[in-house]
Amino acid sequence: MHDEEKYITCEVVWATPESQYLEIITVPLGTTVLGALETSGFCNRVSELRNVPLNTLKLGIFGEHVKSPADQPVHQGDRIEIYRPLQVDPKQARRARARRKV
């Protein structure tokens, strides 16, 4: 195995209504989603995430929720997405819209 085959490149992303953050990182093959996020130091540089424990973040890869980020390995080219908490419960928002239509 060549040295370049022992590492993979992936992205870590976070977005707010005002801004977007994207960082491309290189991690050892077999690194988990949570491990890649931790290795990147991304959360230490984004003020909204600085004091949030990593294991409480909701994460996904290309829009698919990752149920166990501490166990799921990252693959070449993956985009690790950090999801913001919902501001409004989707069911409540739907009910409010339905009431306004009546």
Rosetta blueprint (number, residue, H / E / L):
1 M L
2 H L
3 D H
4 E H
5 E H
6 K H
7 Y E
8 I E
9 T E
10 C E
11 E E
12 V E
13 V E
14 W E
15 A E
16 T L
17 P L
18 E L
19 S L
20 Q E
21 Y E
22 L E
23 E E
24 I E
25 I E
26 T E
27 V E
28 P E
29 L L
30 G L
31 T L
32 T E
33 V H
34 L H
35 G H
36 A H
37 L H
38 E H
39 T H
40 S H
41 G L
42 F H
43 C H
44 N H
45 R H
46 V L
47 S H
48 E H
49 L H
50 R L
51 N L
52 V L
53 P L
54 L H
55 N H
56 T H
57 L L
58 K E
59 L E
60 G E
61 I E
62 F L
63 G L
64 E E
65 H E
66 V L
67 K L
68 S L
69 P L
70 A L
71 D L
72 Q L
73 P E
74 V L
75 H L
76 Q L
77 G L
78 D L
79 R E
80 I E
81 E E
82 I E
83 Y E
84 R L
85 P L
86 L L
87 Q L
88 V L
89 D L
90 P H
91 K H
92 Q H
93 A H
94 R H
95 R H
96 A H
97 R H
98 A H
99 R H
100 R H
101 K H
102 V L
